[in-house]
Amino acid sequence: MFTSVKILIAAAAAAALLAGCAGVGQPEHKVADTSLGKVLATKDGMTLYTFDNDKEAGKSACNGPCATNWPPLMAKADAEATGKWTVITRNDGAKQWAYGGKPLYAWIRDQKAGDTTGEGFNNVWKVARP
C-alpha cells in the first residue's frame, strides 16, 4: 500500500514539474488573421514584422531609434530555439526572437490587434508570415 502511494506521489510530482517547464523559454506568439491574411503576432495579437536590412544572419540591424519605433520581440535569457524559431543576441546583449532566420519586431503605429500599418513601410518592412 505504501509503495503504491509513494509511486502516485512521485508521478504527481514529476507531472507538476514537467507542466511547470512547459513553454519555458518559448516564444509567446500566435498566428493572427489580418486584412493581409495570416501573420505572426504577439500573444496580444499585435502584428510582427521583418526588416529587409537585417542581412547578417543572427544579427539585428534595428537598434537605437529604430528599435524605439520597431520594438524587437524580446526573448527571455533562457529562451531556446525550437523549429523555425531561433534566438539572436542584440547589440546590447539582450535576446530577441527570430523566425526563419529573420528577427521579429512590432510597429509602434499599430494601434490594435490585427493592424498591419507597417507593411511596406520605407519598402523594407514586411509582415512576418507563418
Secondary structure, DSSP 8 states (H G I E B T S, - for coil): -HHHHHHHHHHHHHHHHHHHHTTTT---EEEEEETTEEEEEETT--B-EEETT--STT-----THHHHHS-B-EE-TT---BTTEEEEE-TTS-EEEEETTEE-B--TT--STT--TTTTGGGTEEE---
